[in-house]
Amino acid sequence: MSAKDLIRKFFLDNIGVVVSSDQIRAASGNTAEWGRRVRELRGEERWPILTHNDSAALKPGEYLLKEAPPEKKDVAFSRSISTKLRAAVLDRNGFTCQMCGLTPGDLDPATGRKVRLHIGHIVDKSRGGQDVLTNLRALCSTCNEGAKNVTGEKPAAIWLLSQIRRAGMDEQRAVYDWLRTKFDG
């Protein structure tokens, strides 16, 4: 039985019960891809799985399948992004998460684990997005899990500059130091 099938069964056995990410991971056979499989159920198969982004009653890391999912429809999305395209995305994005700025090897403050980068769609495939360089970006596991078909385009340079200008001197210095290490480096 695949990890996705195991997660399907787990949610069906727990309709109306708040479950944790640890429980889902365990139910999946402890696969590192459990978050992706939950996103596939939510996005592609339209399962009404709620997270803290959908319900104030849920905490981060909690999930709730409120009711039985719709009848399964045949959904066929290719999950293969070529090695060449993946490398081009990572290189263009400087091997940096485009949402939080973490890089591989950094400790993720949300999980305490080393950052692992994924390739994520800006416009999700379930919404017509394609596997093209302009629609792909590097995301860490935490941001990729949280993105789930709701994130938009990258912020414009003018908006980023306005945020830096609003920040205090210490924060501006931290941005400057980070940019120097990134580009002088």
C-alpha positions in Angstrom: 0.0 0.0 0.0 1.4 3.4 -1.0 2.0 6.2 1.6 -0.9 8.1 0.0 -3.2 5.2 0.4 -2.1 4.8 4.0 -2.8 8.5 4.7 -6.2 8.2 2.9 -7.2 5.3 5.2 -5.9 7.1 8.3 -8.1 10.2 7.5 -11.1 8.0 6.7 -10.7 6.2 10.0 -10.5 9.6 11.8 -13.3 11.7 10.1 -14.2 14.5 12.5 -11.2 13.9 14.7 -8.3 16.4 15.0 -5.0 14.6 14.2 -1.4 15.8 14.4 1.3 15.9 11.7 3.2 13.3 13.8 0.2 10.9 13.6 -0.1 11.4 9.8 3.6 10.8 9.4 3.4 7.6 11.4 0.3 6.5 9.5 2.2 7.1 6.2 4.9 4.7 7.2 7.1 7.6 8.3 7.7 8.8 4.8 9.3 12.2 4.4 6.8 13.0 1.7 3.7 12.8 3.9 3.1 16.5 3.6 3.1 16.4 -0.2 0.6 13.5 -0.1 -1.7 15.5 2.2 -1.5 18.5 -0.2 -2.3 16.2 -3.1 -5.4 15.0 -1.3 -6.4 18.6 -0.5 -5.6 20.1 -3.8 -5.9 17.5 -6.6 -8.5 15.2 -5.0 -10.4 18.0 -3.2 -10.5 16.3 0.2 -11.9 18.8 2.8 -8.9 18.5 5.1 -8.6 21.6 7.3 -5.4 23.1 8.8 -4.8 26.0 11.1 -4.9 28.2 7.9 -8.5 27.2 7.4 -9.8 27.1 11.0 -8.8 29.2 14.0 -9.8 26.2 16.1 -6.7 24.2 14.8 -3.2 24.8 15.9 -0.2 24.5 13.5 0.5 20.9 12.8 -3.2 19.9 13.3 -5.5 18.5 10.6 -9.2 17.8 10.5 -11.1 15.8 7.9 -14.5 17.3 8.8 -16.6 15.1 6.5 -16.2 12.3 4.0 -14.3 13.4 0.9 -16.0 13.6 -2.6 -16.0 10.5 -4.8 -12.5 10.0 -6.2 -12.1 11.3 -9.7 -9.4 10.3 -12.0 -6.8 13.0 -11.6 -3.7 12.6 -13.7 -0.9 15.1 -13.0 2.7 14.3 -13.9 4.9 14.6 -10.8 8.1 14.7 -12.7 10.1 17.9 -13.0 13.3 17.2 -15.0 16.6 17.3 -13.2 17.7 20.0 -15.6 14.7 22.2 -14.8 15.1 21.5 -11.1 18.7 22.6 -11.2 17.8 25.7 -13.2 15.2 26.7 -10.5 17.6 26.1 -7.6 20.4 28.0 -9.4 18.1 31.0 -10.3 16.8 31.1 -6.7 20.4 30.9 -5.2 19.6 27.7 -3.4 17.4 29.7 -1.1 13.7 29.3 0.0 11.8 32.0 -1.8 9.4 32.5 1.1 11.5 32.5 4.2 15.1 32.9 2.9 16.5 29.7 4.6 19.1 27.7 2.7 20.0 24.0 2.9 21.9 23.2 6.0 20.3 26.1 8.0 18.3 25.0 11.0 14.6 25.5 10.4 13.2 27.4 13.5 9.8 25.8 13.0 11.0 22.2 13.1 14.6 22.3 14.5 15.7 20.2 11.5 18.1 21.1 8.7 16.4 22.8 5.8 15.7 20.7 2.7 14.6 22.5 -0.5 11.8 21.5 -2.8 10.6 22.8 -6.1 7.1 24.4 -5.7 4.7 25.8 -8.2 3.7 29.5 -8.0 0.4 28.7 -9.7 -0.4 25.1 -8.6 -0.9 22.4 -11.2 -4.5 21.9 -9.9 -5.2 25.5 -10.9 -3.6 25.2 -14.4 0.0 25.9 -13.5 2.7 24.4 -15.6 6.2 22.9 -15.1 8.0 25.8 -16.6 10.9 27.9 -15.1 8.7 31.0 -14.7 6.1 29.1 -12.6 8.6 27.3 -10.3 10.5 28.4 -7.2 12.6 26.9 -4.5 10.8 26.3 -1.1 11.9 24.8 2.1 9.8 21.9 3.5 8.0 24.1 6.0 7.0 26.8 3.5 6.2 24.2 0.8 3.8 22.5 3.3 2.2 25.8 4.2 1.9 27.1 0.7 -0.8 24.6 -0.5 -2.3 26.4 -3.5 -2.7 29.7 -1.7 0.5 31.6 -2.2 0.9 34.2 -4.9 3.7 35.7 -6.8 7.0 36.7 -5.3 6.9 40.2 -3.8 7.9 43.1 -6.0 11.3 44.7 -5.4 9.6 48.0 -4.5 7.5 46.3 -1.8 10.6 44.6 -0.4 12.5 47.9 -0.3 9.6 49.6 1.5 9.7 46.9 4.1 13.4 47.3 4.7 13.0 51.0 4.9 10.4 50.6 7.6 12.6 48.2 9.6 14.9 49.4 12.4 18.6 49.9 12.0 19.5 46.5 13.4 17.1 44.7 11.0 18.4 46.8 8.1 22.0 45.9 9.1 21.1 42.2 9.2 19.6 42.4 5.7 22.7 44.2 4.5 25.0 41.6 6.0 23.0 38.8 4.6 23.0 40.3 1.1 26.8 40.9 1.3 27.4 37.2 2.2 25.0 36.1 -0.6 26.5 38.2 -3.4 30.1 38.7 -2.3 30.5 35.2 -1.4 
